[in-house]
Amino acid sequence: MPDLSAISAMLGAGLPATFTFLYQRLENLLDRRGEPETDLAAPDVLRGELRLPLTADHNTLAKRQENLETLRDVLDAYRYAPERINVDDIRLLRMLGRVRGTLEEIYEQRLTFVGEEDRDPSGPSARQKIGTLRGKATAVDSDVVAGPVETSQDAVTVEEGGEMTGIRARYIGPPPATR
């Protein structure tokens, strides 16, 4: 389930750039049907690093499509009147939090912005909720993750022979220097 808490008011002067970044991701998902993004317009508003290309999970996108359309409808008023973007606008911060939470679920990455020091940095994440695990479940299995990664796994029952792995990666941070 996505984190739908409000965007932090600590963003201060960075809120307009944060709005633009989130709104552009929202538009990409809806207008381009989630085509991967390789060149992001405002990556400097993020704290941490995203795994690129930014690729949508199309099943999650389909489930969240209607919600994304509603969020875009609400945020259009701010897009066409950017002077209204203000950290004192609690409704806006709440809507941006919903956009962020939904985007994080679709892109399977955290989106943390400069000024949000109380939140893990942007980067890949994997969340698994399993009723009964009969075989194997792996949250992350990748060579060279080159940045922070978060996994969260929850299984009600793991049957005999079941195996749950949080991360299986050759390198989590930068790989060792080659000689």
C-alpha positions as CSV (number, residue, x, y, z in Angstrom):
1,M,0.0,0.0,0.0
2,P,1.4,3.4,-0.9
3,D,2.4,6.0,1.7
4,L,-0.2,8.7,1.3
5,S,1.0,11.0,4.0
6,A,1.4,14.7,3.1
7,I,4.6,16.0,1.5
8,S,6.6,17.7,4.2
9,A,6.2,21.5,4.6
10,M,10.0,21.4,5.2
11,L,10.5,21.6,1.5
12,G,10.1,25.3,1.7
13,A,11.3,27.1,-1.5
14,G,11.8,23.7,-3.2
15,L,8.0,23.0,-3.3
16,P,7.4,24.5,-6.8
17,A,10.2,22.2,-8.3
18,T,8.9,19.3,-6.3
19,F,5.4,19.9,-7.6
20,T,6.7,20.1,-11.2
21,F,8.7,16.9,-10.8
22,L,5.7,14.9,-9.4
23,Y,3.3,16.4,-11.9
24,Q,5.5,15.5,-14.9
25,R,5.8,11.9,-13.7
26,L,2.0,11.9,-13.3
27,E,1.5,13.2,-16.9
28,N,4.0,10.6,-18.2
29,L,2.1,7.8,-16.7
30,L,-1.3,9.0,-18.0
31,D,-0.4,10.5,-21.3
32,R,2.4,8.1,-22.4
33,R,0.9,5.1,-20.7
34,G,3.9,4.6,-18.5
35,E,6.6,4.5,-21.1
36,P,10.0,4.4,-19.4
37,E,11.6,7.7,-18.7
38,T,15.4,8.1,-19.1
39,D,15.9,11.8,-18.9
40,L,14.2,13.5,-16.0
41,A,13.6,17.3,-16.0
42,A,14.4,18.1,-12.4
43,P,16.4,15.4,-10.7
44,D,18.2,17.9,-8.5
45,V,15.0,18.2,-6.3
46,L,15.5,14.6,-5.2
47,R,17.5,13.4,-2.2
48,G,19.1,10.1,-3.2
49,E,19.3,8.5,-6.6
50,L,16.6,6.9,-8.7
51,R,17.2,3.8,-10.7
52,L,16.8,4.8,-14.4
53,P,15.1,4.3,-16.7
54,L,12.1,5.1,-14.5
55,T,9.9,2.1,-15.4
56,A,6.3,1.6,-14.3
57,D,4.8,-1.6,-13.1
58,H,2.0,-1.8,-15.6
59,N,-0.3,-4.0,-13.4
60,T,0.0,-1.4,-10.6
61,L,-0.5,1.4,-13.1
62,A,-3.7,-0.2,-14.4
63,K,-5.0,-0.5,-10.8
64,R,-4.2,3.1,-10.0
65,Q,-5.2,4.7,-13.3
66,E,-8.5,6.2,-12.0
67,N,-6.8,7.5,-8.9
68,L,-4.0,9.1,-10.9
69,E,-6.6,10.8,-13.2
70,T,-8.4,12.3,-10.2
71,L,-5.1,13.5,-8.7
72,R,-4.2,15.2,-12.0
73,D,-7.6,16.9,-12.2
74,V,-7.1,18.3,-8.7
75,L,-3.5,19.4,-9.4
76,D,-4.3,21.1,-12.7
77,A,-5.5,24.2,-10.8
78,Y,-2.0,24.5,-9.4
79,R,-0.3,23.8,-12.7
80,Y,-2.1,26.7,-14.4
81,A,-1.7,29.0,-11.4
82,P,1.8,28.2,-10.0
83,E,1.7,31.2,-7.7
84,R,-0.8,29.2,-5.6
85,I,1.9,26.6,-4.8
86,N,2.7,27.3,-1.1
87,V,3.9,25.2,1.8
88,D,1.0,26.6,3.9
89,D,-1.5,24.9,1.6
90,I,-2.2,21.7,3.5
91,R,-4.6,20.4,0.8
92,L,-1.8,20.7,-1.8
93,L,0.7,19.0,0.5
94,R,-1.8,16.2,1.1
95,M,-2.5,15.8,-2.6
96,L,1.2,15.7,-3.5
97,G,1.7,13.1,-0.8
98,R,-0.9,11.0,-2.5
99,V,0.8,11.4,-5.8
100,R,4.1,10.5,-4.4
101,G,2.8,7.4,-2.6
102,T,1.1,6.2,-5.8
103,L,4.2,6.9,-7.9
104,E,6.4,5.1,-5.4
105,E,4.1,2.1,-5.7
106,I,4.1,2.2,-9.5
107,Y,7.8,2.8,-10.0
108,E,8.8,0.6,-7.0
109,Q,11.2,3.4,-5.8
110,R,11.1,5.9,-3.0
111,L,10.8,9.6,-4.0
112,T,12.4,11.7,-1.3
113,F,12.9,15.4,-1.8
114,V,15.6,17.9,-0.6
115,G,14.4,19.1,2.8
116,E,12.9,15.8,3.9
117,E,15.6,14.7,6.2
118,D,13.3,12.5,8.2
119,R,12.7,10.1,5.2
120,D,15.0,7.6,3.6
121,P,16.6,8.9,0.4
122,S,15.2,8.2,-3.1
123,G,16.0,4.8,-4.6
124,P,14.8,1.3,-5.4
125,S,12.5,-0.4,-3.0
126,A,10.6,-3.7,-2.9
127,R,7.6,-4.6,-0.9
128,Q,6.1,-8.0,-0.7
129,K,3.0,-9.2,1.1
130,I,2.4,-12.9,1.0
131,G,-0.3,-15.0,2.6
132,T,1.3,-18.4,2.4
133,L,4.7,-18.9,0.9
134,R,5.2,-22.3,-0.6
135,G,8.2,-21.7,-2.8
136,K,10.7,-18.9,-3.1
137,A,10.2,-15.2,-2.7
138,T,13.1,-12.7,-3.3
139,A,12.6,-9.0,-2.9
140,V,15.8,-7.9,-4.7
141,D,18.2,-10.0,-6.8
142,S,20.5,-7.8,-8.8
143,D,24.2,-7.2,-9.5
144,V,25.5,-3.7,-8.6
145,V,22.6,-1.8,-6.9
146,A,24.8,1.4,-6.6
147,G,22.8,3.2,-4.0
148,P,20.4,2.7,-1.1
149,V,17.8,0.0,-1.5
150,E,14.9,-0.9,0.8
151,T,13.0,-4.2,1.1
152,S,10.0,-5.0,3.1
153,Q,8.6,-8.5,3.2
154,D,5.7,-9.9,5.2
155,A,4.5,-13.5,5.1
156,V,1.7,-14.9,7.2
157,T,2.9,-18.5,6.8
158,V,6.0,-20.0,5.3
159,E,5.5,-23.6,4.6
160,E,8.2,-26.3,4.8
161,G,10.7,-25.7,2.0
162,G,9.6,-22.1,1.6
163,E,12.4,-19.6,1.3
164,M,12.2,-15.8,1.7
165,T,15.2,-13.6,0.7
166,G,15.3,-9.9,1.4
167,I,18.3,-8.9,-0.9
168,R,20.6,-11.0,-3.0
169,A,23.0,-8.6,-4.7
170,R,26.6,-8.7,-5.7
171,Y,27.2,-5.1,-4.6
172,I,24.8,-2.8,-2.8
173,G,27.0,0.3,-3.0
174,P,29.5,1.2,-5.7
175,P,31.4,-1.8,-6.9
176,P,35.0,-2.1,-5.8
177,A,37.5,-0.4,-8.1
178,T,38.8,-2.5,-10.9
179,R,42.5,-2.9,-11.2
